[in-house]
Structure formats: C-alpha cells, structure tokens
Amino acid sequence: MSAVPKEKSELRLLWKLALPLALAQAGQALMGLVDTGVLGRLSATAQAGAGLGNSLTFTCSFFGMGVMMALDPLVSQAIGAGDVTRARTHYWQGVWLALITSAVVMVPVALIPFALEPFGVRAEVAEGARVYMWWRLPGVTAVLLFVTARSYLTGVGKVAITFWSMVVANVANLLLDLALVFGFGPIPAMGVAGAAIATVLCTWLQLGVLLLGFGPRPAGTQRRFDRVEVLRALRLGAPIGFHFIAESGVFSLTGLFSGRLGATAAAAHQVALNWASITFCVASGIGAAAATRVGWSIGRDDTRGARRAGLTAFGSAAVFMALASLVFLAFPQTMAGLMSDDAGVVETVIALFVVVAVFQISDGVQAVGAGALRGTGDTTFTFWANVVGHWFIGLPVAYLLGVRGPFGVVGLWWGLSAGLTVVAIALVLRFNRTTRGRIARLS
C-alpha cells in the first residue's frame, strides 16, 4: 500500500526539478529556432547556411558539454551524502576543466568550415556556415561554463535560476537577431554573421544571470586547480562527451547529406531539426532531473529510490513525447509556416514532421535513459549504445534511403528514427539491470 504514495511523491518531486530544467532546455533550443526563423525571412540559402553552421558548432561543443556533465553525478551524490563542501569543490574543478576543454573544442569549430565544399556542400550554403561558425567561436567557453554552473545548481536543487537565465537570454536574442541580421538605426545589416553574434552575446548573458544563483561558498571549498580531481572528472565526463558526439554527429552528418541535396532540402532539415530539438530538450530536462534524483538516492545509499526515480522519469518522458507527436501531426502547416516563407521548404518540412512524430517517444526515452544512467555514474554504456544505434544502424539506413535511395531528406530522417529507437531500448534495459543491486557512491 505504501508504494503508491511513494510513486506519487516521486513524480511530484521529479517534476519540481524537471519543469524548470525542461523549460530552460527548450529555451536553449528556442534560441536556435529564432535564429533559423529570422534568417528564413532573409533567404533559404542564409537559413540553410546558418542552420548547418549552428548544427556543426554544437556538434563540436556537445563534446565539451558532455564532459562537463560529469558534475551531474559527482555533485548530486555528494549532496545526497550531505557533503556540501565537496559538491562546491567539484564545481570549481569543473570550471578548470571547462576552460581547458573549450580550448580543445575551438579547434574543430575553426577548421571544419574548410572541409564543407570538398565534402559536397553547395558553395553558397558552405559560405553561410563558414561565416556563422567563425563568429560563434567566442561563445564556446561561455557554453561550457554555463553547463558547469547549471550542473552544479541542479545538483544542489537550485533550478529556478536556470529557467530565468533562459528567459532573459531568449528575449535578448530575439531583439539582437532582428537588429543585427536586418540592421537597425546605426547598426548595419549583417545577415548570417549578425545571427551568430547575437547568439554569442546572449550565451555570455545567460551565464552571468546563472551565476547570480550561487550562494556563499562553503568553508573548506577548494578553488585552486587540482590535477587529480580534474582528471577524475574528465574520466567520468569523456564518455558522456563522446556519447554526445556520436549522437549529434549523426544529425550533423545528415545535415551535410541534406546540403548535398540542395538549399531547399537543407533548409527543411534545419527547420525540422529545430522543432524536434524543442521537444527533445524537454525530455533532456526530465533526464537531467532524473540524473539528480538518482544521484541523491545513491548518495543516501538508497538504490531502490534511485530505481523509482529513473522509472518515473521514463514514464514521464514517454507521456510527454506522445503528446508532442500529436502536435507534429495536427499542426504541420502552421509550424512549418512559422519558420519559412518558401513553399518548397514548407512542403518538405511537413513530410519530415511525420517522421519526427514517429520517433518522439524513442527520442524522449533515450534522453532520460542517458540522464538516469549518468546519475548512477554509468557513462560508458550510453556512449557505446549511441555508437551502435546511430552509426552502425541509423546512419546506414539514412544513407541507403536518403542518398542512394529515392526518398531524399525524408529518407535521411527515417534513418535517424531507426537509430534513436535502438538506443532507447538499450538504455532502458541497462538501467533496469543496473538498479537491481546496490550501487556504490562515486565519492
């Protein structure tokens, strides 16, 4: 009889964390959606170029963001054990790791644009992507520092400030996009470069707002660089980073394939990807909450509570993503029309939304699975699941249907759907097996 109240309580506590995080994650995606929508009013070519540049920049940045998510289990398990000083020390070692990692991430962001045309991307699309990526370079460090601060604040249960930082950043991004892309008063029209500059400025702004949520530093916190602690976090975070590369890399490679199919296909791919990113970010927010709830339970040596938290998160994501599927099927014309005035782009996006609707549940479940396993400290399995699911199954299907086959960009997305489904199944099975026995705390 006591299980039902515990499940209801877990659902309430999960969503107390998940809702602000989900809205904040969706707000992050909304910044890219606004960039794409504003540039869609400029031209399909500008929209395709900036969309590709944004996708490639985040593919590189995702590795660093994943590395910084090592703080999720480290901080949450320390808090679960009642060690607030240890939790803040983890944060400061994360700051050092973020600075080092951002220097590494900037290298491919700067160099990839040289490979776009040799890969087969049309010259006008490649030029837009090149301009966008080079202007985004100053924002890489801000992104990683933001993820570091967000992971810490989530681990200690302070999530409202994450939401408000996104609200401020999105309002600023819309105004700056309009001013810098089309020009305003003495500000010249900068097109694609303007959209990139707006994003960089707003990334630093949201970091500044987030830092306002930090309270006084606990006595005994170690802020100076500690090689042992940084390497420990790197060993935990590197598989998360490679998992993100494996997942986002497939989406970016699909974007390159769509670029070979022409500006209309490339623009439609970016519009559909931006809309799908909104729902994925909500699921990712649920996954982040699951990582924290699972980590707190493990810190208290409560594996049963960790299992309950993870399963509740899986169910929540499945229900939300099922509702999202209905939205994609019910309002495709309206949603596509918000992002482009080009009839060809809109028609292609509507066809893509059918595929997006099909893989919503898989996408949500795999996002939560990654978070729940991260909370246990198991980061390596998720990486391998993504390699097998996306690169050995999803990508070949995408290539055969979309590049070699007759289905074009829609075929590419059916490949993405196949990969996501394989990963989702693997992560659910892994979490179910992992939480059947006691899970040791990381620190």
Secondary structure, DSSP 8 states (H G I E B T S, - for coil): --HHHHHHHHHHHHHHHHHHHHHHHHHHHHHHHHHHHHHHTT-HHHHHHHHHHHHHHHHHHHHHHHHHTTHHHHHHHHHHTT-HHHHHHHHHHHHHHHHHHHHHHHHHHHHGGGGHHHHT--HHHHHHHHHHHHHHGGGHHHHHHHHHHHHHHHHTT--HHHHHHHHHHHHHHHHHHHHHHH-BTTB---HHHHHHHHHHHHHHHHHHHHHTT-----TT---S--HHHHHHHHHHHHHHHHHHHHHHHHHHHHHHHHHHT-HHHHHHHHHHHHHHHHHHHHHHHHHHHHHHHHHHHHHTT-HHHHHHHHHHHHHHHHHHHHHHHHHHHHSHHHHHHHH---HHHHHHHHHHHHHHHHHHHHHHHHHHHHHHHHHHT--HHHHHHHIIIIIIIIHHHHIIIIISSS-HHHHHHHHHHHHHHHHHHHHHHHHHHHTTS------
